[in-house]
Amino acid sequence: MSAKRLELTDGYVVCQDCGHVDTYTLARHQGQERCTQCGGEYCGCNCCSETGRITIQLQLKQSDQSET
């Protein structure tokens, strides 16, 4: 999510190779779309989705702190 503005959504997928977090889509979750960073496979199970949410929340907090 480096080029996009970070924001919280309902679900996330996490790349199983590099840890990149992206918004959940069924195609990503089912392996039909690959990671935009490394080409690895995404996982969108509940655990990975929650891990992605926490990661984005931390990135948003760091971004907010660096702007102030």
Rosetta silent file (secondary structure, phi, psi, omega in degrees, C-alpha in Angstrom):
SEQUENCE: MSAKRLELTDGYVVCQDCGHVDTYTLARHQGQERCTQCGGEYCGCNCCSETGRITIQLQLKQSDQSET
SCORE:     score description
SCORE:     0.000 S_00000001
   1 L     0.000   27.289 -174.498    0.000    0.000    0.000 S_00000001
   2 L   -67.928  -41.219 -176.564    2.956    2.270   -0.454 S_00000001
   3 L   -83.741  -21.757 -178.496    1.646    4.393   -3.349 S_00000001
   4 L   -89.578  156.531  172.034   -1.923    4.599   -2.044 S_00000001
   5 L   -71.073  131.438 -179.984   -3.128    6.681    0.878 S_00000001
   6 L   -71.723  134.547  173.777   -3.392    4.395    3.868 S_00000001
   7 L  -156.267  153.890  179.951   -6.870    3.896    5.268 S_00000001
   8 L   -77.369  138.750  175.296   -8.688    1.225    7.216 S_00000001
   9 L  -127.457 -177.138 -177.545  -10.963   -1.129    5.289 S_00000001
  10 L   -75.303  -25.630 -177.134  -13.074   -4.147    6.217 S_00000001
  11 L  -156.413  157.464 -177.949  -10.489   -6.770    5.277 S_00000001
  12 E  -136.594  159.697  168.735   -6.893   -7.325    4.267 S_00000001
  13 E  -121.006  149.879  179.322   -4.649   -9.887    2.666 S_00000001
  14 E  -122.863  131.193  177.080   -1.020  -10.420    3.655 S_00000001
  15 E   -67.681  131.095 -177.999    1.673  -11.650    1.274 S_00000001
  16 L   -79.186   -7.932  178.441    3.096  -14.893    2.603 S_00000001
  17 L  -100.543  -48.457 -174.431    6.535  -14.102    1.127 S_00000001
  18 L  -113.192   -9.447  178.541    7.250  -10.439    1.902 S_00000001
  19 L    84.237    5.932  178.355    4.504   -9.461    4.385 S_00000001
  20 L   -60.969  137.929 -179.946    3.023   -6.742    2.147 S_00000001
  21 E  -107.008  134.696  176.936   -0.528   -5.831    3.193 S_00000001
  22 E  -139.584  166.547  179.793   -3.234   -5.013    0.654 S_00000001
  23 E   -67.910  148.683 -177.702   -7.012   -4.706    0.732 S_00000001
  24 L   -71.418  132.195  164.209   -8.983   -7.946    0.677 S_00000001
  25 L  -137.446  153.217  179.793  -10.452   -9.218   -2.561 S_00000001
  26 H   -61.523  -38.589  179.616  -11.700  -12.725   -3.207 S_00000001
  27 H   -62.214  -41.200  177.533   -9.277  -13.044   -6.147 S_00000001
  28 H   -66.503  -45.276 -178.745   -6.306  -12.187   -3.909 S_00000001
  29 H   -62.034  -35.488 -177.829   -7.495  -14.517   -1.169 S_00000001
  30 L   -89.558    5.642  175.901   -7.948  -17.395   -3.630 S_00000001
  31 L    82.454   11.022  179.361   -4.499  -16.910   -5.189 S_00000001
  32 L   -82.071  -21.909  174.253   -5.745  -15.512   -8.498 S_00000001
  33 L  -118.280  138.861 -178.914   -3.919  -12.207   -7.898 S_00000001
  34 E  -100.718  164.126  179.111   -0.308  -12.072   -6.754 S_00000001
  35 L   -57.684  134.603  179.808    1.485   -9.626   -4.487 S_00000001
  36 L   -75.250  -14.169 -178.864    2.215   -6.319   -6.187 S_00000001
  37 L   -92.901  -43.390 -172.878    5.566   -6.094   -4.401 S_00000001
  38 L  -130.858   -7.387 -178.150    7.162   -9.520   -4.904 S_00000001
  39 L    84.761    5.704  179.813    4.732  -11.733   -6.837 S_00000001
  40 L   -75.199  176.160 -179.785    4.080  -13.953   -3.824 S_00000001
  41 E   -89.227  141.332  175.640    0.757  -15.429   -2.741 S_00000001
  42 E   -89.561  156.333  168.478   -1.641  -13.564   -0.498 S_00000001
  43 E  -127.754  136.866 -179.765   -3.604  -14.989    2.409 S_00000001
  44 L  -124.810   24.595  177.265   -6.843  -13.422    3.553 S_00000001
  45 L   -61.763  167.995 -178.151   -7.876  -15.724    6.403 S_00000001
  46 H   -56.906  -40.955 -179.432   -9.272  -14.045    9.518 S_00000001
  47 H   -64.331  -47.328  179.823   -5.897  -14.156   11.278 S_00000001
  48 H   -67.053  -37.158  178.356   -4.012  -12.594    8.349 S_00000001
  49 H   -62.670  -43.066  178.740   -6.738  -10.011    7.828 S_00000001
  50 H   -67.992  -38.149  175.565   -6.490   -8.933   11.466 S_00000001
  51 H   -61.550  -42.053  177.236   -2.684   -8.871   11.247 S_00000001
  52 H   -62.236  -42.098  178.446   -3.028   -6.639    8.184 S_00000001
  53 H   -60.738  -45.118  179.425   -5.418   -4.342   10.038 S_00000001
  54 H   -63.258  -41.664  178.781   -2.977   -3.963   12.937 S_00000001
  55 H   -60.140  -46.276  179.729   -0.121   -3.287   10.518 S_00000001
  56 H   -65.460  -40.739  178.270   -2.101   -0.543    8.766 S_00000001
  57 H   -60.084  -42.218  178.763   -3.171    0.974   12.089 S_00000001
  58 H   -66.395  -39.785  178.378    0.471    1.167   13.186 S_00000001
  59 H   -65.239  -40.189  177.426    1.509    2.710    9.855 S_00000001
  60 H   -63.346  -42.935  179.829   -1.268    5.295   10.140 S_00000001
  61 H   -63.121  -43.828  178.533   -0.209    6.157   13.690 S_00000001
  62 H   -64.014  -40.006  179.351    3.439    6.545   12.635 S_00000001
  63 H   -63.689  -44.577  178.854    2.388    8.688    9.672 S_00000001
  64 H   -63.055  -40.245 -179.014    0.269   10.933   11.902 S_00000001
  65 H   -68.812  -34.653 -179.029    3.093   11.323   14.419 S_00000001
  66 H   -75.149  -21.382  178.489    5.636   12.251   11.740 S_00000001
  67 H   -81.428  -18.719 -177.744    3.319   14.952   10.381 S_00000001
  68 L   -96.263    0.000    0.000    3.029   16.713   13.745 S_00000001
